[in-house]
């Protein structure tokens, strides 16, 4: 399941993780380590299966890496519209 989450849901995981950490106002590594336990991904369609629940707790360094990656400017995904 970890591979599925990382292959198909990694950006979603990163966005939710960063939003939660900001909402909790965990602005430094000590606060993060003391107050943030991790993130669960629960696949409702697969709930009868034990493998339907995924848990992850990235390190502070990994969290900052996610933040940096998501803040990088990217190329537009749609072609520019002509006037």
WOGINOR-V615245 format. One line per field, one symbol per residue. phi: phi as a letter, one per 20 degrees, with the letter a starting at -180 (. if undefined). psi: psi as a letter, one per 20 degrees, with the letter a starting at -180 (. if undefined). burial: # if it has 9 or more other ideal C-beta (glycine too) atoms within 8 Angstrom, else .. A space follows every 10 residues. Layout:
# WOGINOR-V615245
phi=???
psi=???
burial=???
This chain:
# WOGINOR-V615245
phi=.gffgffdcf ffgfffffff ffffleebff ffffddeqcd ddegfdgfeg fedcdbcffg ffgffggfff effcfgedff eef
psi=hgggghhijg hggggggggg gghilnirhg gghhiohapp poohhjhiph jippqqnqrg ggghgggggh ipqrqqiqqq pq.
burial=#...##..## ..######.# #....#.... ##...#..#. #.#....... .###.#.... ..#..##..# .......... ...
